[in-house]
Amino acid sequence: MEYESIINILAPLLRGLTFDGEKGKIIFFTDNPERVDFLVKPKNYNRLMTQKIDFSPLYLDDIGDIKDIQNKDQENKIVIKTIERFKEYITKYKKEPPAVILKNIGLFFLGNTYDECIITRRDYPEYLKAILISFDFPAKGNLIGEKKSLWQKNIQSFQKIPEAISKEKKDRNKVVKNKIAVVTGGAQGFGESIVRGLTEFGSLVFIADLNFKGASALAKELNSYYRRTTALPIKVDVSDEKSVSLLVSKVIKMAGGIDIFISNAGVLRAGSIKEMDREIFNLVTKVNYFGYFLCTKYVSKIMAFQNRPNNKYYTDIIQINSKSGLAGSNKNSAYAGSKFGGIGLTQSFALELVQDNIKVNSICPGNFFEGPLWSDPKAGLFVQYLKTKKVPQAQTVEEVKKYYESQVPMQRGCTGQDVMKAIFYIIEQKYETGQAIPVTGGQIMLK
């Protein structure tokens, strides 16, 4: 899109301007579909600008004339001007705008949830259209009240949908409720568990995965269960820069920003260093190490813009690492090396991004024996380790599994719930960054 760079600044900036102490509002962008095209036509746009109406939109008329951002100075001018105009609106109307019109480009719709944004996108243009009609036909002025009433009624009826959150979970729910999360590799394994955990506590979660079919099925299941939009699928290859850039841009247009980014996508290929192909080693490194770098590169820019208006907006980048990032792994050098390197990236990213209130941490889970990475009957690690004789005495997959369970003091593998508790700790606290937190059942103990 021609104005992609402007959208990637303004949407997270608007989230920062609506910051309530924990997160900003959901911001949905639309670039002139038929339903709202009339609002950005010069004649209608100029007529609306002259009016002080209830629920008036915020107009960023001069910013929309900028076709591309050429340098940091121009970027800073856009940021400063947008902050000034937003604060002027608050002073004038004593409330936040329901929509922001960007001349020649499109509209941002603001809401407490994704569904509120969709309702406002559907009903709010009709409300403004009724105002325009009343300019030429004053007798039809009652349309204004009717359209506004319908729009507000639709939002109120949606807000009455009961939450599937038990009372004892309310405190933790506040920490992530209506926050925007992205989970790479979210269609299966630890990623799926994380998606389920975040949606249970009220986050809007983007399930980012190469397996778009699986991501879509999971999103459909969760949205049906919670009776609201709580998960959205997006296809991504974290090892491809264009794909990661597109992922971030899509999230920005659909929700306005990112509060929690879980870098979970990864691959594992076991084998002796004496026999491993270079292509296999490169694949593991490209996904696990280079993919983490790419995601952080693009996500951190968005998080920084959210923090610009008040410098109090904390966000989180969380890498799902591994116990193999804390201790070497026999006949698993490609994977362990990529995870060791990932912790080095986490510590380095954390030192740089702390100035933007972006916390960067790694979680190092033990083995998730029940997940597809280990238990897949064709390509799972139990099968791989049996074939490579990583457990010499084992003759069956069951014996391989039993051996690995016996290595854990807790006598079991790690679960998604174990990892979620670590994720909530990272998000809740505001005084820790650059850490690699083990969740290994005592198998790895820090020195």
N, C-alpha and C positions, 0 to 999 in steps of 0.2 A: 504494500500500500504506500502511496506517495508520501503520506504524512505519518508513517510509522514511528519515526523518532520523536515527534511531538506527542503522540499518544502515549508513548512509553515514559515520557516525563510527566505529563499532566495527570494521567490517571493515578499513579502512586502519590503524586503531590496532593491531589484532592483527598486521597485516603488519609494522608498525614494531617491535612487541614480539618478533617472530621474526627481526629483522634479523641477517644473518650477515656484515656488512661490505660487501656489495654490494647485496643485496635481501632482502626478506622472503619468507615462504612464500606459496604460493597459498592463498587462503581462499575456499571455496565455501559460499554460504548457501542454506539451504532453509527455507521457512516452513510447516512442518507438513504435508508430504504424508503419505499413509497410512503409509508405511514407517517414519517416525520420530515419528508423532503420539503414540504411547504414552509416549514419553520425557518429554513436557512435560505429561502429565496429572498433576495434583497428587499423587495417591497414589503413582504410580511415581517421579515426580520426587523426592519427599521421601524415599522409601526408598533411592534411589540416592545421595542427598546424604549419608546417614549412613555410607556405606561408604567405606573406603580400599581401592580395588581397583587392580590393575595396569591401566594404560591408562585410568585414571579420566578422565572429562571435566571441564573447568572449568565451574563453575556460576556464572552471573551472575544469581542469583535476584532480587535487589532491583532491578537495572537494568531488567529486563523489565517491571516494574510501571509504568514511566514511559511514558505513552501518546504524548506529544509533547514536543519540546524548545522551550521558550518563550523562553529567553534565553541569553546567553553564560555566565552564572553556572551555570546548570543544565548546560550543555554541558561546562564545565570540571569540574564535579563528577563527571560520567560518565567523563570522560577520566581523572581522578585515581584514581577508584575502580577502574576497569578495569585500570589499570597496577598498582595495589597488589595486586589479586586475582591477576593473572597472575604477578607476582613471588612471591607467597605460594605459588602452585602449583609454581613452579620450585623453590623452597626445599624444599617438602614431597616432591616426586616426583623431583627431579633431572633433569627432562626437560620438554619442551614438551607440552601436551595435544594429543591427536589431534582433539579436538572441543571446542567451547564451546557449552553449552546456555544459551539466553536464554529465561528463563521466560516463558510465555504468547506467545512470538513464534516461535522456531524454533532452528535449529542452524547453527553454522559448522563446516565440516570443513577441516582443515589438511593440506597436503601439499606435497611438493617440486615436484610437477608438477600440471597440471590433471587428468591421468588418475589420479594417486594420490588426489586428492580425490574423484573419482567412485567409485573402488574403495572408499574409506573410507565414503563415503555409503551405498554398497550393503551393505557387510559389517559395519561397526562397530555399527549399531543391532541387528543380530542377536546380536552379542557381548554387548551390554548387556541385551538381552532374555533371553539365556540366564542372566545373573546374576539377573535378576528371578525367573525360573522357579525357580532354585535356592533362593530364599528360602522358597518354599512347598513345594518338592519337593527336599530336599537330595540325594536319591539321583541326581538328574539333574545334579549339579554338574559331571560330566565334559563336559557341553555347553559349558561356559565355555571350557575348553581347546581343544575342537574348533573352536568359532567363531573364537576368537582365532587359532588356527593357520591356518585357511582364509583369514582376512583378511590375515594377514602373508604367506602363501604367494602370494596373488594379487598383492600389491604387489611382492614379490621377483621373480616371474615377469615382470612388466611391466618392471622395471628392467633385465632382461637383454636387452631389445631393443637391438640395436647402434645406435650413433649414426652418422649419415651425415656425420660431420665428419672431415676429414683432419687429420693430426697438425700440419701447419704452421699450421692455423687455431685450434688449441687455446687459445692465449693470448688472442686476441680473443674467442673463444667465451665465456671466463669473464666478460667484461665485460657481456654481454647474456643469457647462458644463464639460462633460467627467469624472466627479467624479463618484466613485463607491458607490452606496447606496444599503442597504439591508433594506427592510421593512417587518417585521413580521406581520402576519395577514393582508397581503397586497391584498388579493383577494376580499375584500368587506369592506363596512363601511368606517370609517376614513382612514383605510389602503389603500383602493382603491383610495380615493381622494388624498392621499399623493403620491402614485405611479404615478398617472396621473400628479400631479403638478411637480414632479421631472423630469419625462420624457419630459414634455413640455419645461423645461429649459435645456435639454441636458444631464441629468445624465444617466448613465447605471444603471438600477435598477433591483435588484434581488427580485422577488416577493416570499417571503417565507411564506408558509401557509400549514396547514393540508389539506386544500381544494386544492389539486394540479390541479384538473380539472378546477376549477375557476381561479387559478393563470395562467394556461396555456392559457385559453381563453383570459384573459386580456392581457397577453404578446403578443399573436398573433395579437390581435386588434391594440395594440400600435405600434408594429413593422411594420404592414401593413400601418398604417396611416402615420408614419414618414419615411417610406421607408428605414429603417436601423434597426439594432439590438439595441434597447434601453431598452428592458425588457426581463428578463429570469426567468422562474418559477423554484422554488425549494420547495420540500416538507419538512416540519419540524414540530416537536412537541417541542415547547419551554420548556415544562416541563420535557423533557427527555434528560439527559446529552449526551448520545451517539448521539442522533439526532442533537443536537445543535453543537456538535463537528464536525459531518459529514457535516452539513450546511456550517460551516466556511471553512473547507477543500475544499469543492466543489467550493466555491466562490474564494478561493485562486488560485486553478488550472485554473479557467476560466477567472479570471480578475487580479489576483495578489495581491489584498488587499482590504481594506474597508476604505472609507473616511467618510461616513455617515451611522450610524446604527440607525434605528428607531425601538425601542422596543414597538411595538403597539399591539401585540397579547394579547388578554385578554378575560375573560369570566365574566359574571355577573349572579348571582342567587339571586333573592330577596326572602325575607321571614323573619318572626319573629324569634328572637333569641330563643324564647320559643319552637319553633317547628322545627327549622332547623336541618337537619341531619348532623352528623359529616362528612360524605362523601362529602356532598355539600360544606361545609366550607373548607375542605381540597382541593377540586378541585379548588375552586376560588383562594385560597392561593398559590397552586402549580403553576398555570398558571401565575397569575398576579405578584406574589412576587418572588417565587423561579425561575420562567422562566426568569425574568429580571436579576436576579443574574447570572444564567447560561450563558445567552447571553453576558453579560458584561465580565464575566470571560474569555471566549474564544476570543471575538472580541478585547478586550483591548490588548492582547498579540500581535496580528497582527498589530494593530495601532502603538504600541510601536516600532516594528521593522521598520515600515515606517519612523519613526522619528529619528532613530539612525544615519543615515549618516550626517545630518546637524542640527538636533535639532530645526528645524523651520517648521516642517510639522504638522499643526493643523488638528485634526480630531474631529468628534462629535459623541457622543452617546446621543440619545434623547429618553427619555421615554415618551410615550403618557399616561399620568396619567388621572386625572379627577378632576372636581370640588369636587367630593366626597373624594379626597385626601386632601382637604383644609378645609372641614367642614363635620361633621357627617351626616349620611344619615339614616333616619328612616326606620326600617325594611329592611336594606340593609347593615348590619354590616360586613358581610364577604367581600363584595366588598370594602366598605369604609376602612376597616382595612387593606386590601392588598394594597390599594392606599396610605394610610397614611405611611405604611411601605416602599412603593416604594420611597417616597420622602426622607425618612431616608437613603435609599440605595443611592439615587442620590447624596445627600450631602456628604456621606462617600466616595463613588466612586470618586467624584470630587476632594476631598482633596488628595486622593492617586494618581490619574492618571494625575493630572496637571503637574507632573514632566515629563510626556511623551507627553505634549502638547495635551492631550485628554481632551476636554471639555465635561462635563456630566451635562445635564439639563433635567428637566421635563416640559412638557406642560400640563396644566390642563384645558381641554376643558369643556364647558358646554354641555348640552344634544344635541346630533345629532339626532333630532327627525325623520329625513327622512331616516336614515340608518336602516339596518336590525335589529340592536340591540334593537331599540325601535319599529320599525314599522312591524316587521315580524308578519303575521297574526296568527301564531300558537304559537310561543315562544317569541315574542317580549316583551319588558318591559311594553308597554301599556297593553297588554293582561295579563302579570304577575301581574301588579299593580291592574288591575281591579279584578282579582281573589282573591288577598290577601287583597283587600279593603284598599289599602294604601291611596286611595282618597275616603273616606267614602261616600261622596255625589254623586260620579260618578256612572252612570248606564250603560254607553257605553264606548267603546274605544275612541271615539271622545271627550267625556267629560273629560276623563283622559288626553288626549293630550292638550285640551284647558286649563285645570287647570295648567299643567306644563309650557305652554307658558306664562301664566299670571304671573308666578313667576319671569320671566326674565324682567328686566327694558327695554331691547331692544325689548321685546314682540315677540321674535322669538328664535328658537334654533340655536346652533352653526353649522357652515358649514365647509366643507373641505377647502374652500378658507380662512376662518378665521384662521384655524390651520396652513395652509401653510405659511401665513404671519409671524406667530410666529416662524416657523421652519427656514425660511430664515433669520430672525433676529438673531437667535441663531448661525447659520452657519456664517453669515457675520461678526459679532462682534468677537473680539479676547480677550475681557477683562471681560468675565462673565462666571462663571461656578458654579454648585451646586444650581441653581435656580429652583423654581417651578413657572412657568409663567401662570397666569390665562387667559383664553380666554372664558369668561363666559357671555358676554353681560351685565356686571355689577352685575350679580347675586351674585358673590363672590368678595368682595373688601378687599384687603390686609390691614392689620393694621401695 
